[in-house]
Amino acid sequence: MILTVTLNLAIDKVAIAPVLHVGQETRIDLVSNLPGGKGINVARAIRSLDQDVWVTGLVGGKNGEFIEEGLLREGIHPLLFRMEPENRVCLILVDQQGHTSEIYEQGSQIEEEVQEAYLFFFQSILSRFSTIALCGSLPQGFPPDYYGRLLSNRETKILLDISGPPLLAALARPIYLLKINEREFCSTFQSNDVAAALPGVLASYPLSHLVVTLGERGALTQLEGHTVRIFAKYSPTVRCPVGAGDAFLGSLAASIQQGESYREALCRAVAASVSNVTLYQGGRLNRLEYEKILPTIKIEEV
């Protein structure tokens, strides 16, 4: 069973804005209004691959009710913890050229007693899951070592999509897989050359696998002792790239749960990620595009 964790849950609104006029009125057409946050997008990808998945995080107010109801509509099982503050709302604007502008609320400051109560709740549900993906930023008020505290003394297969100090704190314990994008990798590990730095980072931490996503250029990882790039020789019509990295991790999680090889899981993850850019829903796979993309996936040594 797979669980995704996103503490900083949100409502994601995706809208088309033909032209953005700074300082002037801009009219938009809303095309998607769904529960959001990295872990929900990851779960959405897993459901697109017909696997069961559970989501946990903090919800509050009417926005929290919207998130829970939306998860149920999508066939995603909620394991949510109630709090007083409202969940945040995020707006993703797409212009006629396909450029995106992401406007994200920070979310409310979460009191320490809520943090401790959620920690107890999380520990009470952990034993039900064999694969857990922790994703996204910590809410305001949370200490950087909070993810590490969630993961203490567990034998569960852990997948991470976090960065910065929370990631470095979480890497104090064995992690099965870290998926991180190029910008976050360079910032977290203080390197401007991902291919050169990747083997050293992998060797310095208790990581079984490390994969760095490169946007339209695919992903870098170590495979059978070599640094390789996995990419698609297929150029779809891009509608919205936001959430493509989450589709990548969701596909990886689904493949890992099914016992597929790391090589096969990577190929499927790149195809899932590319298929997602043809949609306005973060994480969801476009199955028709996915079937076209998968045969075009290539792996080359760098």
C-alpha positions as CSV (number, residue, x, y, z in Angstrom):
1,M,0.0,0.0,0.0
2,I,1.2,3.5,-0.9
3,L,0.9,6.6,1.2
4,T,1.8,10.1,0.1
5,V,2.5,12.9,2.6
6,T,1.9,16.6,2.0
7,L,1.7,18.7,5.1
8,N,1.1,22.0,3.3
9,L,-2.0,20.9,1.3
10,A,-3.7,23.4,-1.0
11,I,-6.4,24.1,-3.5
12,D,-4.8,24.5,-6.9
13,K,-6.6,26.7,-9.4
14,V,-5.2,26.6,-13.0
15,A,-6.4,29.4,-15.3
16,I,-5.8,30.7,-18.8
17,A,-4.9,34.4,-19.1
18,P,-4.5,35.4,-22.8
19,V,-2.3,38.3,-21.8
20,L,-1.0,39.3,-18.4
21,H,-1.0,43.1,-17.9
22,V,0.9,44.1,-14.8
23,G,-0.9,46.8,-12.9
24,Q,-4.1,46.4,-15.0
25,E,-7.2,44.3,-15.0
26,T,-6.7,40.7,-16.3
27,R,-9.6,38.4,-17.1
28,I,-8.9,34.7,-16.7
29,D,-10.7,31.4,-17.7
30,L,-10.5,28.8,-14.9
31,V,-9.8,25.4,-16.4
32,S,-9.0,23.3,-13.3
33,N,-9.9,23.7,-9.6
34,L,-8.6,20.7,-7.6
35,P,-7.0,19.6,-4.4
36,G,-3.3,20.3,-4.7
37,G,0.1,20.0,-3.2
38,K,2.9,17.8,-4.4
39,G,1.7,14.7,-2.5
40,I,-1.8,15.0,-4.0
41,N,-0.4,15.3,-7.5
42,V,1.8,12.2,-6.8
43,A,-1.3,10.3,-5.6
44,R,-3.2,11.5,-8.7
45,A,-0.5,9.9,-10.9
46,I,-0.7,6.7,-9.0
47,R,-4.5,6.6,-9.4
48,S,-4.0,7.3,-13.1
49,L,-2.1,4.0,-13.2
50,D,-5.0,2.2,-11.5
51,Q,-3.3,1.7,-8.1
52,D,-4.8,2.4,-4.7
53,V,-3.2,5.3,-2.8
54,W,-3.8,7.2,0.4
55,V,-3.0,10.9,1.2
56,T,-2.2,12.4,4.6
57,G,-1.7,16.0,5.6
58,L,-3.3,18.8,7.5
59,V,-6.7,20.3,6.6
60,G,-8.8,23.1,8.0
61,G,-11.9,25.1,7.3
62,K,-14.0,25.1,4.1
63,N,-10.9,24.7,2.0
64,G,-10.0,21.6,3.9
65,E,-13.5,20.2,3.3
66,F,-13.1,20.9,-0.5
67,I,-9.8,19.1,-0.5
68,E,-11.2,16.0,1.3
69,E,-14.3,15.9,-1.0
70,G,-12.1,16.3,-4.1
71,L,-9.9,13.4,-3.1
72,L,-12.8,11.1,-2.6
73,R,-14.2,12.1,-6.0
74,E,-10.9,11.1,-7.6
75,G,-10.8,7.8,-5.8
76,I,-7.9,8.8,-3.6
77,H,-8.2,7.7,0.1
78,P,-7.9,10.6,2.5
79,L,-6.2,10.1,5.9
80,L,-6.3,13.8,6.9
81,F,-5.7,15.5,10.2
82,R,-8.0,18.4,11.2
83,M,-6.7,21.8,12.3
84,E,-8.2,25.3,12.8
85,P,-6.5,27.3,10.0
86,E,-7.8,27.3,6.5
87,N,-5.7,25.6,3.8
88,R,-4.0,27.8,1.3
89,V,-5.1,28.5,-2.3
90,C,-2.6,28.6,-5.2
91,L,-3.1,30.1,-8.6
92,I,-1.3,28.9,-11.8
93,L,-1.8,31.2,-14.7
94,V,-1.0,30.0,-18.3
95,D,-0.7,32.5,-21.1
96,Q,-1.2,32.0,-24.9
97,Q,2.5,31.1,-25.4
98,G,2.2,28.3,-22.7
99,H,4.3,30.3,-20.1
100,T,3.2,29.7,-16.5
101,S,3.1,32.1,-13.6
102,E,2.7,30.3,-10.2
103,I,1.2,32.3,-7.4
104,Y,1.4,30.3,-4.1
105,E,0.1,31.3,-0.7
106,Q,2.5,30.5,2.1
107,G,-0.2,29.0,4.3
108,S,-1.0,29.6,8.0
109,Q,1.5,29.4,10.9
110,I,0.9,26.0,12.5
111,E,1.2,25.9,16.3
112,E,3.5,23.4,18.0
113,E,0.7,21.5,19.7
114,V,-0.8,20.7,16.2
115,Q,2.6,19.6,15.0
116,E,3.0,17.2,17.9
117,A,-0.5,15.9,17.6
118,Y,0.0,15.2,13.9
119,L,3.3,13.4,14.6
120,F,1.4,11.0,17.0
121,F,-1.4,10.6,14.3
122,F,1.2,9.8,11.6
123,Q,3.0,7.2,13.7
124,S,-0.3,5.5,14.4
125,I,-1.0,4.9,10.6
126,L,2.5,4.1,9.4
127,S,2.4,0.4,9.8
128,R,-0.3,0.1,7.2
129,F,2.0,1.1,4.3
130,S,4.9,-0.4,2.5
131,T,5.8,2.6,0.4
132,I,5.6,6.2,1.6
133,A,6.3,9.4,-0.4
134,L,7.0,12.6,1.5
135,C,6.6,15.6,-0.7
136,G,6.8,19.4,-0.7
137,S,7.5,22.2,1.7
138,L,6.9,22.3,5.4
139,P,4.1,24.6,6.6
140,Q,5.1,27.8,8.4
141,G,6.2,27.2,12.0
142,F,7.5,23.6,11.4
143,P,11.2,23.0,12.3
144,P,13.5,21.8,9.5
145,D,14.0,18.4,11.2
146,Y,10.2,17.6,11.2
147,Y,10.3,15.1,8.3
148,G,13.2,13.3,10.0
149,R,11.1,13.0,13.1
150,L,8.2,11.5,11.1
151,L,10.5,8.9,9.6
152,S,12.3,7.9,12.8
153,N,12.8,4.1,13.4
154,R,10.8,2.9,10.4
155,E,11.5,0.1,8.0
156,T,9.1,1.4,5.4
157,K,10.4,2.1,1.8
158,I,10.7,5.9,1.8
159,L,10.6,8.2,-1.3
160,L,11.4,11.9,-0.9
161,D,10.6,15.0,-3.0
162,I,11.8,17.7,-0.7
163,S,14.8,20.1,-0.6
164,G,16.9,22.4,1.5
165,P,17.4,22.0,5.2
166,P,14.4,19.7,5.6
167,L,15.9,17.3,3.1
168,L,19.4,17.3,4.7
169,A,17.8,16.6,8.1
170,A,15.7,13.7,6.6
171,L,18.9,12.2,5.1
172,A,20.1,11.3,8.6
173,R,18.2,8.0,8.1
174,P,18.2,5.5,5.2
175,I,16.1,6.6,2.2
176,Y,15.1,4.4,-0.7
177,L,14.8,7.1,-3.3
178,L,15.2,10.9,-3.5
179,K,13.6,12.6,-6.5
180,I,14.6,16.3,-6.8
181,N,14.6,18.8,-9.6
182,E,17.7,20.4,-11.0
183,R,17.2,23.8,-9.4
184,E,16.6,22.3,-5.9
185,F,19.5,19.9,-6.3
186,C,22.0,22.7,-7.1
187,S,20.7,24.9,-4.2
188,T,20.6,22.1,-1.6
189,F,24.0,20.5,-2.5
190,Q,25.8,23.7,-3.5
191,S,26.7,22.6,-7.1
192,N,26.2,24.0,-10.5
193,D,27.0,20.7,-12.3
194,V,24.4,18.0,-11.6
195,A,26.1,15.2,-13.6
196,A,29.4,15.8,-11.9
197,A,28.0,16.1,-8.4
198,L,25.4,13.4,-8.5
199,P,27.7,10.4,-7.8
200,G,29.3,12.1,-4.8
201,V,26.0,13.1,-3.3
202,L,24.7,9.5,-3.7
203,A,27.8,8.2,-2.0
204,S,27.7,10.7,0.9
205,Y,24.2,9.9,2.1
206,P,22.2,6.7,2.9
207,L,20.4,6.8,-0.4
208,S,19.6,3.7,-2.5
209,H,18.6,5.9,-5.5
210,L,18.9,9.5,-6.5
211,V,17.2,11.0,-9.5
212,V,17.3,14.6,-10.7
213,T,14.6,15.8,-13.0
214,L,15.7,18.2,-15.8
215,G,12.3,19.4,-17.2
216,E,12.0,18.8,-20.9
217,R,15.5,17.3,-20.9
218,G,14.4,14.3,-18.9
219,A,16.2,13.1,-15.8
220,L,19.7,12.1,-14.5
221,T,20.5,9.2,-12.2
222,Q,23.0,6.4,-11.6
223,L,22.2,3.1,-13.2
224,E,24.4,0.1,-12.9
225,G,27.3,2.3,-11.8
226,H,27.0,4.8,-14.5
227,T,25.5,8.3,-14.6
228,V,22.8,8.3,-17.3
229,R,20.1,10.6,-18.7
230,I,16.7,9.2,-19.4
231,F,14.6,11.2,-21.9
232,A,11.8,11.0,-24.4
233,K,12.3,11.5,-28.1
234,Y,8.8,12.9,-28.4
235,S,7.5,16.5,-28.3
236,P,3.9,16.8,-27.2
237,T,1.7,19.9,-27.2
238,V,2.5,21.5,-23.9
239,R,-0.5,22.9,-22.0
240,C,0.9,23.2,-18.5
241,P,4.2,21.9,-17.1
242,V,3.3,22.3,-13.5
243,G,3.0,18.9,-11.8
244,A,5.0,17.0,-14.3
245,G,7.7,16.2,-11.7
246,D,4.9,14.9,-9.4
247,A,3.7,12.6,-12.2
248,F,7.3,11.3,-12.5
249,L,7.4,10.4,-8.8
250,G,3.9,9.0,-8.7
251,S,4.8,6.7,-11.6
252,L,8.1,5.7,-9.8
253,A,6.1,4.9,-6.7
254,A,3.6,2.8,-8.6
255,S,6.4,0.8,-10.4
256,I,8.3,0.3,-7.1
257,Q,5.1,-1.0,-5.4
258,Q,4.7,-3.5,-8.3
259,G,8.3,-4.7,-8.1
260,E,9.5,-3.5,-11.4
261,S,13.2,-2.9,-12.1
262,Y,14.7,0.5,-11.5
263,R,15.4,0.8,-15.2
264,E,11.8,0.0,-16.2
265,A,10.5,2.3,-13.5
266,L,12.6,5.2,-14.8
267,C,11.4,4.8,-18.4
268,R,7.8,4.7,-17.2
269,A,8.3,7.8,-15.0
270,V,9.7,9.9,-17.8
271,A,6.8,8.9,-20.1
272,A,4.3,9.8,-17.3
273,S,5.9,13.1,-16.7
274,V,5.9,14.1,-20.4
275,S,2.3,13.0,-20.8
276,N,1.3,15.2,-17.9
277,V,2.4,18.5,-19.6
278,T,-0.5,17.9,-22.1
279,L,-3.1,18.4,-19.3
280,Y,-4.1,21.1,-16.9
281,Q,-4.3,18.8,-13.9
282,G,-1.1,18.4,-11.9
283,G,0.1,14.8,-11.7
284,R,-2.5,13.2,-13.8
285,L,-1.4,11.0,-16.7
286,N,-2.7,11.4,-20.3
287,R,-2.9,7.7,-21.0
288,L,-3.2,8.2,-24.8
289,E,-0.1,10.3,-24.9
290,Y,1.7,8.0,-22.4
291,E,1.3,5.0,-24.7
292,K,2.9,7.0,-27.6
293,I,5.7,8.3,-25.5
294,L,6.9,5.1,-23.7
295,P,8.4,3.5,-26.9
296,T,10.5,6.6,-27.5
297,I,12.2,6.7,-24.1
298,K,16.0,6.5,-24.4
299,I,18.8,6.0,-21.8
300,E,22.3,7.4,-22.6
301,E,25.4,7.6,-20.5
302,V,26.7,11.1,-19.7
